[in-house]
């Protein structure tokens, strides 16, 4: 191995050690990437679930507000009718 001053056995050890460390880092990054993908998937599903729940609650709220308005109108009409009767 021309260009290197160290012995071949030392170089083999260093290259092998470097390769092993590289493999460990690559596997670690792969695991982290998979974990992040799973987390993103779970968070996306959770967000969609909460978004749907919020939409349902908003629709429910609007329905209740309409019912309140109708009841107010009925009360107002009854009061008008009672005043006319008196």
KOLGU-4560 file (N, C-alpha, C; in nm, 3 decimals, padded with zeros to 5 digits):
<recs>
<n_xx: 00.084 n_yy: -00.117 n_zz: 00.000 ca_xx: 00.000 ca_yy: 00.000 ca_zz: 00.000 c_xx: 00.090 c_yy: 00.124 c_zz: 00.000 mol: A seq: 1 type: UNK>
<n_xx: 00.113 n_yy: 00.168 n_zz: -00.118 ca_xx: 00.201 ca_yy: 00.283 ca_zz: -00.134 c_xx: 00.129 c_yy: 00.411 c_zz: -00.092 mol: A seq: 2 type: UNK>
<n_xx: 00.202 n_yy: 00.503 n_zz: -00.042 ca_xx: 00.146 ca_yy: 00.629 ca_zz: 00.000 c_xx: 00.114 c_yy: 00.634 c_zz: 00.149 mol: A seq: 3 type: UNK>
<n_xx: 00.116 n_yy: 00.522 n_zz: 00.215 ca_xx: 00.091 ca_yy: 00.517 ca_zz: 00.359 c_xx: 00.220 c_yy: 00.481 c_zz: 00.430 mol: A seq: 4 type: UNK>
<n_xx: 00.243 n_yy: 00.544 n_zz: 00.543 ca_xx: 00.364 ca_yy: 00.517 ca_zz: 00.619 c_xx: 00.344 c_yy: 00.405 c_zz: 00.720 mol: A seq: 5 type: UNK>
<n_xx: 00.222 n_yy: 00.378 n_zz: 00.760 ca_xx: 00.194 ca_yy: 00.274 ca_zz: 00.859 c_xx: 00.205 c_yy: 00.137 c_zz: 00.796 mol: A seq: 6 type: UNK>
<n_xx: 00.218 n_yy: 00.038 n_zz: 00.883 ca_xx: 00.228 ca_yy: -00.100 ca_zz: 00.834 c_xx: 00.092 c_yy: -00.146 c_zz: 00.780 mol: A seq: 7 type: UNK>
<n_xx: 00.096 n_yy: -00.245 n_zz: 00.694 ca_xx: -00.026 ca_yy: -00.296 ca_zz: 00.633 c_xx: -00.122 c_yy: -00.352 c_zz: 00.737 mol: A seq: 8 type: UNK>
<n_xx: -00.073 n_yy: -00.419 n_zz: 00.838 ca_xx: -00.163 ca_yy: -00.474 ca_zz: 00.940 c_xx: -00.231 c_yy: -00.361 c_zz: 01.017 mol: A seq: 9 type: UNK>
<n_xx: -00.158 n_yy: -00.254 n_zz: 01.043 ca_xx: -00.217 ca_yy: -00.138 ca_zz: 01.111 c_xx: -00.322 c_yy: -00.073 c_zz: 01.022 mol: A seq: 10 type: UNK>
<n_xx: -00.292 n_yy: -00.060 n_zz: 00.894 ca_xx: -00.388 ca_yy: -00.001 ca_zz: 00.800 c_xx: -00.514 c_yy: -00.086 c_zz: 00.788 mol: A seq: 11 type: UNK>
<n_xx: -00.497 n_yy: -00.218 n_zz: 00.781 ca_xx: -00.613 ca_yy: -00.307 ca_zz: 00.773 c_xx: -00.701 c_yy: -00.289 c_zz: 00.895 mol: A seq: 12 type: UNK>
<n_xx: -00.640 n_yy: -00.282 n_zz: 01.011 ca_xx: -00.715 ca_yy: -00.261 ca_zz: 01.135 c_xx: -00.790 c_yy: -00.127 c_zz: 01.128 mol: A seq: 13 type: UNK>
<n_xx: -00.720 n_yy: -00.021 n_zz: 01.090 ca_xx: -00.783 ca_yy: 00.111 ca_zz: 01.086 c_xx: -00.897 c_yy: 00.116 c_zz: 00.984 mol: A seq: 14 type: UNK>
<n_xx: -00.875 n_yy: 00.059 n_zz: 00.865 ca_xx: -00.979 ca_yy: 00.059 ca_zz: 00.763 c_xx: -01.101 c_yy: -00.024 c_zz: 00.808 mol: A seq: 15 type: UNK>
<n_xx: -01.073 n_yy: -00.141 n_zz: 00.868 ca_xx: -01.182 ca_yy: -00.226 ca_zz: 00.916 c_xx: -01.259 c_yy: -00.155 c_zz: 01.028 mol: A seq: 16 type: UNK>
<n_xx: -01.185 n_yy: -00.093 n_zz: 01.120 ca_xx: -01.249 ca_yy: -00.021 ca_zz: 01.229 c_xx: -01.332 c_yy: 00.095 c_zz: 01.175 mol: A seq: 17 type: UNK>
<n_xx: -01.279 n_yy: 00.167 n_zz: 01.080 ca_xx: -01.353 ca_yy: 00.278 ca_zz: 01.019 c_xx: -01.480 c_yy: 00.229 c_zz: 00.950 mol: A seq: 18 type: UNK>
<n_xx: -01.470 n_yy: 00.116 n_zz: 00.881 ca_xx: -01.586 ca_yy: 00.059 ca_zz: 00.813 c_xx: -01.693 c_yy: 00.017 c_zz: 00.913 mol: A seq: 19 type: UNK>
<n_xx: -01.652 n_yy: -00.045 n_zz: 01.022 ca_xx: -01.747 ca_yy: -00.088 ca_zz: 01.126 c_xx: -01.817 c_yy: 00.033 c_zz: 01.189 mol: A seq: 20 type: UNK>
<n_xx: -01.742 n_yy: 00.138 n_zz: 01.216 ca_xx: -01.803 ca_yy: 00.258 ca_zz: 01.273 c_xx: -01.901 c_yy: 00.320 c_zz: 01.174 mol: A seq: 21 type: UNK>
<n_xx: -01.863 n_yy: 00.321 n_zz: 01.047 ca_xx: -01.951 ca_yy: 00.375 ca_zz: 00.944 c_xx: -02.081 c_yy: 00.295 c_zz: 00.938 mol: A seq: 22 type: UNK>
<n_xx: -02.069 n_yy: 00.161 n_zz: 00.944 ca_xx: -02.189 ca_yy: 00.076 ca_zz: 00.941 c_xx: -02.278 c_yy: 00.103 c_zz: 01.062 mol: A seq: 23 type: UNK>
<n_xx: -02.217 n_yy: 00.118 n_zz: 01.180 ca_xx: -02.295 ca_yy: 00.146 ca_zz: 01.300 c_xx: -02.370 c_yy: 00.278 c_zz: 01.287 mol: A seq: 24 type: UNK>
<n_xx: -02.300 n_yy: 00.381 n_zz: 01.237 ca_xx: -02.365 ca_yy: 00.512 ca_zz: 01.220 c_xx: -02.478 c_yy: 00.503 c_zz: 01.118 mol: A seq: 25 type: UNK>
<n_xx: -02.454 n_yy: 00.430 n_zz: 01.009 ca_xx: -02.557 ca_yy: 00.416 ca_zz: 00.906 c_xx: -02.679 c_yy: 00.343 c_zz: 00.961 mol: A seq: 26 type: UNK>
<n_xx: -02.659 n_yy: 00.235 n_zz: 01.036 ca_xx: -02.771 ca_yy: 00.161 ca_zz: 01.095 c_xx: -02.845 c_yy: 00.246 c_zz: 01.197 mol: A seq: 27 type: UNK>
<n_xx: -02.769 n_yy: 00.322 n_zz: 01.276 ca_xx: -02.832 ca_yy: 00.409 ca_zz: 01.374 c_xx: -02.918 c_yy: 00.515 c_zz: 01.305 mol: A seq: 28 type: UNK>
<n_xx: -02.866 n_yy: 00.572 n_zz: 01.200 ca_xx: -02.943 ca_yy: 00.674 ca_zz: 01.125 c_xx: -03.066 c_yy: 00.612 c_zz: 01.061 mol: A seq: 29 type: UNK>
<n_xx: -03.052 n_yy: 00.489 n_zz: 01.011 ca_xx: -03.167 ca_yy: 00.419 ca_zz: 00.951 c_xx: -03.276 c_yy: 00.397 c_zz: 01.055 mol: A seq: 30 type: UNK>
<n_xx: -03.236 n_yy: 00.353 n_zz: 01.174 ca_xx: -03.334 ca_yy: 00.330 ca_zz: 01.281 c_xx: -03.404 c_yy: 00.460 c_zz: 01.319 mol: A seq: 31 type: UNK>
<n_xx: -03.326 n_yy: 00.567 n_zz: 01.331 ca_xx: -03.385 ca_yy: 00.697 ca_zz: 01.365 c_xx: -03.481 c_yy: 00.742 c_zz: 01.256 mol: A seq: 32 type: UNK>
<n_xx: -03.442 n_yy: 00.721 n_zz: 01.131 ca_xx: -03.527 ca_yy: 00.760 ca_zz: 01.019 c_xx: -03.658 c_yy: 00.681 c_zz: 01.020 mol: A seq: 33 type: UNK>
<n_xx: -03.649 n_yy: 00.552 n_zz: 01.045 ca_xx: -03.771 ca_yy: 00.470 ca_zz: 01.054 c_xx: -03.860 c_yy: 00.517 c_zz: 01.168 mol: A seq: 34 type: UNK>
<n_xx: -03.797 n_yy: 00.544 n_zz: 01.283 ca_xx: -03.873 ca_yy: 00.590 ca_zz: 01.399 c_xx: -03.941 c_yy: 00.724 c_zz: 01.368 mol: A seq: 35 type: UNK>
<n_xx: -03.871 n_yy: 00.812 n_zz: 01.300 ca_xx: -03.930 ca_yy: 00.941 ca_zz: 01.265 c_xx: -04.044 c_yy: 00.924 c_zz: 01.165 mol: A seq: 36 type: UNK>
<n_xx: -04.028 n_yy: 00.833 n_zz: 01.070 ca_xx: -04.136 ca_yy: 00.806 ca_zz: 00.974 c_xx: -04.261 c_yy: 00.757 c_zz: 01.046 mol: A seq: 37 type: UNK>
<n_xx: -04.242 n_yy: 00.667 n_zz: 01.142 ca_xx: -04.355 ca_yy: 00.615 ca_zz: 01.219 c_xx: -04.419 c_yy: 00.727 c_zz: 01.300 mol: A seq: 38 type: UNK>
<n_xx: -04.336 n_yy: 00.811 n_zz: 01.361 ca_xx: -04.388 ca_yy: 00.922 ca_zz: 01.441 c_xx: -04.467 c_yy: 01.019 c_zz: 01.354 mol: A seq: 39 type: UNK>
<n_xx: -04.414 n_yy: 01.050 n_zz: 01.236 ca_xx: -04.484 ca_yy: 01.140 ca_zz: 01.145 c_xx: -04.618 c_yy: 01.079 c_zz: 01.103 mol: A seq: 40 type: UNK>
<n_xx: -04.617 n_yy: 00.950 n_zz: 01.073 ca_xx: -04.741 ca_yy: 00.883 ca_zz: 01.035 c_xx: -04.843 c_yy: 00.890 c_zz: 01.147 mol: A seq: 41 type: UNK>
<n_xx: -04.799 n_yy: 00.857 n_zz: 01.268 ca_xx: -04.890 ca_yy: 00.859 ca_zz: 01.383 c_xx: -04.943 c_yy: 00.999 c_zz: 01.411 mol: A seq: 42 type: UNK>
<n_xx: -04.854 n_yy: 01.099 n_zz: 01.403 ca_xx: -04.898 ca_yy: 01.236 ca_zz: 01.428 c_xx: -04.993 c_yy: 01.285 c_zz: 01.320 mol: A seq: 43 type: UNK>
<n_xx: -04.968 n_yy: 01.243 n_zz: 01.196 ca_xx: -05.059 ca_yy: 01.282 ca_zz: 01.088 c_xx: -05.197 c_yy: 01.222 c_zz: 01.109 mol: A seq: 44 type: UNK>
<n_xx: -05.201 n_yy: 01.096 n_zz: 01.148 ca_xx: -05.330 ca_yy: 01.032 ca_zz: 01.175 c_xx: -05.401 c_yy: 01.099 c_zz: 01.292 mol: A seq: 45 type: UNK>
<n_xx: -05.324 n_yy: 01.131 n_zz: 01.396 ca_xx: -05.382 ca_yy: 01.197 ca_zz: 01.512 c_xx: -05.435 c_yy: 01.335 c_zz: 01.474 mol: A seq: 46 type: UNK>
<n_xx: -05.360 n_yy: 01.406 n_zz: 01.392 ca_xx: -05.403 ca_yy: 01.540 ca_zz: 01.350 c_xx: -05.532 c_yy: 01.532 c_zz: 01.269 mol: A seq: 47 type: UNK>
<n_xx: -05.539 n_yy: 01.434 n_zz: 01.179 ca_xx: -05.661 ca_yy: 01.418 ca_zz: 01.100 c_xx: -05.779 c_yy: 01.384 c_zz: 01.190 mol: A seq: 48 type: UNK>
<n_xx: -05.755 n_yy: 01.300 n_zz: 01.291 ca_xx: -05.861 ca_yy: 01.263 ca_zz: 01.384 c_xx: -05.913 c_yy: 01.385 c_zz: 01.458 mol: A seq: 49 type: UNK>
<n_xx: -05.820 n_yy: 01.468 n_zz: 01.509 ca_xx: -05.861 ca_yy: 01.587 ca_zz: 01.583 c_xx: -05.927 c_yy: 01.690 c_zz: 01.493 mol: A seq: 50 type: UNK>
<n_xx: -05.878 n_yy: 01.697 n_zz: 01.369 ca_xx: -05.938 ca_yy: 01.791 ca_zz: 01.275 c_xx: -06.083 c_yy: 01.751 c_zz: 01.246 mol: A seq: 51 type: UNK>
<n_xx: -06.106 n_yy: 01.622 n_zz: 01.227 ca_xx: -06.242 ca_yy: 01.572 ca_zz: 01.203 c_xx: -06.331 c_yy: 01.597 c_zz: 01.324 mol: A seq: 52 type: UNK>
<n_xx: -06.276 n_yy: 01.573 n_zz: 01.443 ca_xx: -06.353 ca_yy: 01.597 ca_zz: 01.565 c_xx: -06.389 c_yy: 01.744 c_zz: 01.578 mol: A seq: 53 type: UNK>
<n_xx: -06.294 n_yy: 01.831 n_zz: 01.547 ca_xx: -06.320 ca_yy: 01.976 ca_zz: 01.555 c_xx: -06.429 c_yy: 02.017 c_zz: 01.455 mol: A seq: 54 type: UNK>
<n_xx: -06.425 n_yy: 01.958 n_zz: 01.335 ca_xx: -06.528 ca_yy: 01.989 ca_zz: 01.235 c_xx: -06.665 c_yy: 01.944 c_zz: 01.283 mol: A seq: 55 type: UNK>
<n_xx: -06.672 n_yy: 01.825 n_zz: 01.343 ca_xx: -06.799 ca_yy: 01.774 ca_zz: 01.394 c_xx: -06.851 c_yy: 01.864 c_zz: 01.506 mol: A seq: 56 type: UNK>
<n_xx: -06.763 n_yy: 01.905 n_zz: 01.596 ca_xx: -06.804 ca_yy: 01.992 ca_zz: 01.705 c_xx: -06.849 c_yy: 02.129 c_zz: 01.654 mol: A seq: 57 type: UNK>
<n_xx: -06.781 n_yy: 02.179 n_zz: 01.551 ca_xx: -06.820 ca_yy: 02.307 ca_zz: 01.492 c_xx: -06.958 c_yy: 02.296 c_zz: 01.429 mol: A seq: 58 type: UNK>
<n_xx: -06.983 n_yy: 02.186 n_zz: 01.359 ca_xx: -07.115 ca_yy: 02.165 ca_zz: 01.298 c_xx: -07.221 c_yy: 02.153 c_zz: 01.407 mol: A seq: 59 type: UNK>
<n_xx: -07.190 n_yy: 02.081 n_zz: 01.512 ca_xx: -07.282 ca_yy: 02.065 ca_zz: 01.626 c_xx: -07.312 c_yy: 02.201 c_zz: 01.689 mol: A seq: 60 type: UNK>
<n_xx: -07.208 n_yy: 02.282 n_zz: 01.705 ca_xx: -07.225 ca_yy: 02.415 ca_zz: 01.763 c_xx: -07.316 c_yy: 02.501 c_zz: 01.676 mol: A seq: 61 type: UNK>
<n_xx: -07.294 n_yy: 02.498 n_zz: 01.546 ca_xx: -07.379 ca_yy: 02.576 ca_zz: 01.455 c_xx: -07.524 c_yy: 02.530 c_zz: 01.462 mol: A seq: 62 type: UNK>
<n_xx: -07.542 n_yy: 02.399 n_zz: 01.470 ca_xx: -07.678 ca_yy: 02.344 ca_zz: 01.482 c_xx: -07.744 c_yy: 02.393 c_zz: 01.611 mol: A seq: 63 type: UNK>
<n_xx: -07.671 n_yy: 02.390 n_zz: 01.721 ca_xx: -07.725 ca_yy: 02.436 ca_zz: 01.849 c_xx: -07.756 c_yy: 02.585 c_zz: 01.844 mol: A seq: 64 type: UNK>
<n_xx: -07.671 n_yy: 02.663 n_zz: 01.778 ca_xx: -07.696 ca_yy: 02.806 ca_zz: 01.767 c_xx: -07.824 c_yy: 02.833 c_zz: 01.687 mol: A seq: 65 type: UNK>
<n_xx: -07.846 n_yy: 02.754 n_zz: 01.582 ca_xx: -07.970 ca_yy: 02.768 ca_zz: 01.505 c_xx: -08.092 c_yy: 02.733 c_zz: 01.590 mol: A seq: 66 type: UNK>
<n_xx: -08.079 n_yy: 02.628 n_zz: 01.669 ca_xx: -08.189 ca_yy: 02.590 ca_zz: 01.758 c_xx: -08.217 c_yy: 02.701 c_zz: 01.860 mol: A seq: 67 type: UNK>
<n_xx: -08.113 n_yy: 02.762 n_zz: 01.912 ca_xx: -08.131 ca_yy: 02.872 ca_zz: 02.007 c_xx: -08.203 c_yy: 02.988 c_zz: 01.941 mol: A seq: 68 type: UNK>
<n_xx: -08.164 n_yy: 03.022 n_zz: 01.819 ca_xx: -08.229 ca_yy: 03.132 ca_zz: 01.747 c_xx: -08.377 c_yy: 03.101 c_zz: 01.723 mol: A seq: 69 type: UNK>
<n_xx: -08.406 n_yy: 02.976 n_zz: 01.686 ca_xx: -08.546 ca_yy: 02.937 ca_zz: 01.664 c_xx: -08.627 c_yy: 02.949 c_zz: 01.793 mol: A seq: 70 type: UNK>
<n_xx: -08.568 n_yy: 02.904 n_zz: 01.903 ca_xx: -08.637 ca_yy: 02.913 ca_zz: 02.032 c_xx: -08.658 c_yy: 03.059 c_zz: 02.073 mol: A seq: 71 type: UNK>
<n_xx: -08.561 n_yy: 03.144 n_zz: 02.047 ca_xx: -08.576 ca_yy: 03.286 ca_zz: 02.078 c_xx: -08.691 c_yy: 03.347 c_zz: 01.997 mol: A seq: 72 type: UNK>
<n_xx: -08.699 n_yy: 03.307 n_zz: 01.870 ca_xx: -08.808 ca_yy: 03.357 ca_zz: 01.786 c_xx: -08.943 c_yy: 03.310 c_zz: 01.838 mol: A seq: 73 type: UNK>
<n_xx: -08.949 n_yy: 03.183 n_zz: 01.879 ca_xx: -09.075 ca_yy: 03.130 ca_zz: 01.934 c_xx: -09.115 c_yy: 03.205 c_zz: 02.060 mol: A seq: 74 type: UNK>
<n_xx: -09.018 n_yy: 03.230 n_zz: 02.146 ca_xx: -09.046 ca_yy: 03.303 ca_zz: 02.270 c_xx: -09.094 c_yy: 03.444 c_zz: 02.237 mol: A seq: 75 type: UNK>
<n_xx: -09.027 n_yy: 03.509 n_zz: 02.142 ca_xx: -09.067 ca_yy: 03.644 ca_zz: 02.103 c_xx: -09.209 c_yy: 03.644 c_zz: 02.046 mol: A seq: 76 type: UNK>
<n_xx: -09.241 n_yy: 03.544 n_zz: 01.963 ca_xx: -09.376 ca_yy: 03.534 ca_zz: 01.905 c_xx: -09.481 c_yy: 03.512 c_zz: 02.014 mol: A seq: 77 type: UNK>
<n_xx: -09.450 n_yy: 03.429 n_zz: 02.112 ca_xx: -09.544 ca_yy: 03.404 ca_zz: 02.222 c_xx: -09.567 c_yy: 03.532 c_zz: 02.303 mol: A seq: 78 type: UNK>
<n_xx: -09.460 n_yy: 03.604 n_zz: 02.326 ca_xx: -09.474 ca_yy: 03.730 ca_zz: 02.402 c_xx: -09.560 c_yy: 03.829 c_zz: 02.324 mol: A seq: 79 type: UNK>
<n_xx: -09.542 n_yy: 03.835 n_zz: 02.194 ca_xx: -09.622 ca_yy: 03.924 ca_zz: 02.111 c_xx: -09.770 c_yy: 03.880 c_zz: 02.115 mol: A seq: 80 type: UNK>
<n_xx: -09.791 n_yy: 03.752 n_zz: 02.103 ca_xx: -09.928 ca_yy: 03.698 ca_zz: 02.106 c_xx: -09.994 c_yy: 03.725 c_zz: 02.243 mol: A seq: 81 type: UNK>
<n_xx: -09.919 n_yy: 03.709 n_zz: 02.351 ca_xx: -09.974 ca_yy: 03.734 ca_zz: 02.483 c_xx: -10.008 c_yy: 03.882 c_zz: 02.501 mol: A seq: 82 type: UNK>
<n_xx: -09.926 n_yy: 03.970 n_zz: 02.447 ca_xx: -09.953 ca_yy: 04.113 ca_zz: 02.458 c_xx: -10.080 c_yy: 04.149 c_zz: 02.379 mol: A seq: 83 type: UNK>
<n_xx: -10.097 n_yy: 04.082 n_zz: 02.265 ca_xx: -10.214 ca_yy: 04.111 ca_zz: 02.182 c_xx: -10.340 c_yy: 04.059 c_zz: 02.249 mol: A seq: 84 type: UNK>
<n_xx: -10.331 n_yy: 03.949 n_zz: 02.321 ca_xx: -10.446 ca_yy: 03.892 ca_zz: 02.389 c_xx: -10.489 c_yy: 03.982 c_zz: 02.504 mol: A seq: 85 type: UNK>
<n_xx: -10.401 n_yy: 04.042 n_zz: 02.572 ca_xx: -10.433 ca_yy: 04.125 ca_zz: 02.689 c_xx: -10.495 c_yy: 04.249 c_zz: 02.642 mol: A seq: 86 type: UNK>
</recs>
